[in-house]
Structure formats: structure tokens, C-alpha cells
Amino acid sequence: MQTKKFLIIDDHRLFMEGMRHLLGKLDNVQVDLAESVTVALHKLEAGIQYDLLLLDISIPELDGFTLLQSLTERDMVVPVVMISASFDIDDVRKSIQLGALGFIHKNSTGQDMLASIKAVLSGKTVIPPEFHDQLDIVQSRHGARPQLVPVANQCLGARQIAVLRLMADGLSNQQIATVLAITEATVKYHIGILFKELGVRSRTACIKQARLQSLLE
């Protein structure tokens, strides 16, 4: 039987150790841990092929949503499940829209967590039962990744829009460079294009003008 590889990404060591113990109940598994998005990206860039990433939303510096965005930008096809303490339906919706195959509450029982993880591994999308009537989610397949939405300003390319969206999320130039796997100088180049095309001189004005032009929708 082929070994299934999991990567748990969370900044709480005790929780990760508990999840590793729980996943050990499955047959023939390997569980790796990463305490930050940066560490997780290093593992993925090293070529390790994971069957599933278990990702917390609330991680310092670069959060779980940022990692999902980064996977898309890097064309990395990796099944991801968000595991979070959040009960906010918008977090669930955003997770699925960004390509996650499921959302599991941290306060779920171990049995429920394992059942949800098995469901995702079989190709299903899982969300908390209380949101079933509020979200219309199409069943996802492994390998399906969200695409960038076409933008109204045809002078801006997909890379500039990606930088713009991360700027709007409050990321620094260095953090954007990490997410997009480019240099900080390249980030500054794209920001320069954004400033020129939108006729602005600051990040705040850039984001404001982008919202007016519906570039962040």
C-alpha cells in the first residue's frame, strides 16, 4: 500500500502533535509539520508530493489564505483542507473559493475529523454541517485550482493583479515576493506599473482606485 503523506501547517505545536497522533490511526501514513507558511512553501518547493495539506487560517506573518493564493500563483496542485477555530461563514466561503477542498472546525471530534479527511481524500468537498444550507458548493476534484478573474483594465496583466490583491490584503513587498516566488525588486516593478496605470503615488491610493475600478472583485 502506498504511503499517504500529510503536511500540517499551524503555529500551535501541541495541536499539530495531536493531529499527527490522530492521523496515525490511518493506515500507512507520513505526517510532516510546518509552523509557518514559509516553512510549508520550502517543503513544497523541495518537491515533496503531499496527498493533503491541513492548514490553519490564523498563522502569523502569512496566513492560510495567503498560502492558498500562493499555491495558485505557483501552479502547485495540492489538495488542501482548512482546519480552523473560526465559525465565520465568510472564512468558509473564502477557503472554498480559493481552492480548499474542505473546512473543518478545530473543535470537531477526532472521529469527525478523520471522517472528513477521508471524504476529501476520496474527492469530496466537506464543510461544517451548519453551513450546508447557506453555501452552494460544487464538489471539487483534486487538481482543480481557481483561476484569476479577468480584469477590466486590460493594461494590467495577471501578475500585476496578483500583486495588487496581496497589497490589498496588507502584505509587505517582501511577503508578496515570498508568496509569488519572485524577487522583491520584481514586486516593486509591478507596483510601479500599478501606480502608473492607475495614476496614483501611494499604496493606499492604489488600492482605493483599484476598488473603484472593480479590480479586486
Backbone hydrogen bonds, N-H to C=O, Kabsch-Sander energy under -0.5 kcal/mol:
donor,donor_aa,acceptor,acceptor_aa,energy
4,K,28,N,-2.2
6,F,30,Q,-3.0
7,L,52,L,-1.9
8,I,32,D,-2.7
9,I,7,L,-0.5
9,I,54,L,-3.0
10,D,8,I,-0.6
10,D,34,A,-1.9
13,R,11,D,-0.7
16,M,12,H,-2.1
17,E,13,R,-2.5
18,G,14,L,-2.1
19,M,15,F,-2.5
20,R,16,M,-2.5
21,H,17,E,-2.1
22,L,18,G,-2.2
23,L,19,M,-2.9
24,G,20,R,-1.2
25,K,22,L,-1.8
26,L,23,L,-1.9
30,Q,4,K,-2.8
32,D,6,F,-2.9
32,D,30,Q,-0.5
34,A,8,I,-2.3
40,A,36,S,-2.0
41,L,37,V,-2.7
42,H,38,T,-2.0
43,K,39,V,-1.8
44,L,40,A,-2.2
45,E,41,L,-2.9
46,A,42,H,-1.2
47,G,44,L,-1.5
48,I,43,K,-1.4
50,Y,48,I,-0.8
51,D,5,K,-2.3
52,L,5,K,-1.3
53,L,79,P,-2.4
54,L,7,L,-2.9
55,L,53,L,-0.7
55,L,81,V,-2.9
56,D,9,I,-2.3
59,I,57,I,-1.5
62,L,60,P,-1.7
63,D,61,E,-0.5
64,G,57,I,-2.5
67,L,63,D,-1.6
68,L,64,G,-2.1
69,Q,65,F,-2.3
70,S,66,T,-2.4
71,L,67,L,-2.5
72,T,68,L,-1.7
73,E,69,Q,-2.4
74,R,70,S,-2.1
75,D,72,T,-1.3
76,M,71,L,-2.7
77,V,75,D,-0.6
78,V,76,M,-1.0
81,V,53,L,-2.9
82,M,102,G,-2.5
83,I,55,L,-2.7
84,S,82,M,-0.5
84,S,104,I,-2.1
89,I,87,F,-0.5
91,D,88,D,-0.8
92,V,88,D,-1.4
93,R,89,I,-2.7
94,K,90,D,-2.7
95,S,91,D,-2.0
96,I,92,V,-2.0
97,Q,93,R,-2.6
98,L,94,K,-2.0
99,G,96,I,-1.4
100,A,95,S,-2.6
101,L,80,V,-3.5
102,G,80,V,-0.5
103,F,126,V,-2.3
104,I,82,M,-3.2
106,K,84,S,-2.2
108,S,105,H,-1.5
113,M,109,T,-2.5
114,L,110,G,-2.4
115,A,111,Q,-2.1
116,S,112,D,-2.4
117,I,113,M,-2.6
118,K,114,L,-2.5
119,A,115,A,-1.9
120,V,116,S,-2.2
121,L,117,I,-2.3
122,S,118,K,-1.1
123,G,120,V,-1.9
124,K,119,A,-2.3
126,V,101,L,-1.4
131,F,128,P,-2.2
132,H,129,P,-1.5
134,Q,131,F,-1.3
135,L,131,F,-1.5
137,I,135,L,-0.9
138,V,136,D,-0.5
144,A,141,R,-2.1
145,R,143,G,-0.6
154,Q,152,A,-1.1
156,L,153,N,-1.6
161,I,157,G,-2.0
162,A,158,A,-2.1
163,V,159,R,-2.3
164,L,160,Q,-2.6
165,R,161,I,-2.5
166,L,162,A,-1.9
167,M,163,V,-2.4
168,A,164,L,-2.3
169,D,165,R,-1.1
170,G,167,M,-1.9
171,L,166,L,-2.1
176,I,172,S,-2.6
177,A,173,N,-2.3
178,T,174,Q,-1.8
179,V,175,Q,-2.4
180,L,176,I,-2.5
181,A,177,A,-0.9
182,I,177,A,-1.9
187,V,183,T,-1.7
188,K,184,E,-2.2
189,Y,185,A,-1.8
190,H,186,T,-2.3
191,I,187,V,-2.4
192,G,188,K,-2.1
193,I,189,Y,-1.7
194,L,190,H,-2.3
195,F,191,I,-2.7
196,K,192,G,-2.2
197,E,193,I,-2.9
198,L,194,L,-2.4
199,G,195,F,-0.8
200,V,195,F,-2.2
206,C,202,S,-2.2
207,I,203,R,-2.7
208,K,204,T,-2.3
209,Q,205,A,-2.7
210,A,206,C,-2.3
211,R,207,I,-2.1
212,L,208,K,-1.9
213,Q,209,Q,-1.7
214,S,211,R,-1.3
215,L,210,A,-2.9
217,E,214,S,-0.6
